Amino acid sequence: MADKTVDYTGLKCPLPVLKTKKELKSLTSGQIIEVIVDDVGAKKDIPALLTKIGDELVELREDNGNLIFVIKKA
């Protein structure tokens, strides 16, 4: 279960990645955030961001054209 859910559907690159990065900064270690986007570019951009900053992609699933990232703060 996510501690927080954010919905960035309708936003185009790079906004979903930038907003995800900002949200991750507000979390404490071990917290889970669910990020919902519909920009296909985020499918590679958000995992690349997580690799760079060290947070963990727990799950990536697709639902009705949306990408749902479940991320655990390192």
Residue pairs with C-beta under 8 A, 6 or more apart in sequence:
1 32
2 32
2 33
2 34
2 70
3 27
3 31
3 32
3 33
4 23
4 27
4 31
4 32
4 33
4 34
5 33
5 34
5 35
5 36
6 19
6 20
6 23
6 33
6 34
6 35
6 36
7 36
8 15
8 16
8 19
8 20
8 35
8 36
8 37
8 39
9 36
9 37
9 38
9 66
10 38
11 19
11 37
11 39
12 39
12 41
13 39
13 41
13 42
13 45
14 45
16 35
16 37
16 39
16 42
16 45
16 46
17 42
17 45
17 46
17 49
20 33
20 35
20 46
20 49
20 69
20 71
21 49
21 53
23 33
23 35
24 33
24 53
24 55
24 71
24 73
27 33
27 73
28 73
29 73
29 74
30 72
30 73
31 72
31 73
32 58
32 70
32 71
32 72
32 73
33 70
33 71
33 73
34 68
34 69
34 70
34 71
35 46
35 68
35 69
35 71
36 66
36 67
36 68
36 69
37 46
37 66
37 67
37 69
38 65
38 66
38 67
40 67
42 67
42 69
43 60
43 67
46 57
46 69
46 71
47 57
47 60
50 56
50 57
50 71
53 74
54 74
55 71
55 72
55 73
55 74
56 71
56 72
56 74
57 69
57 70
57 71
58 70
58 71
58 72
59 68
59 69
59 70
60 67
60 68
60 69
60 70
61 67
61 68
62 68
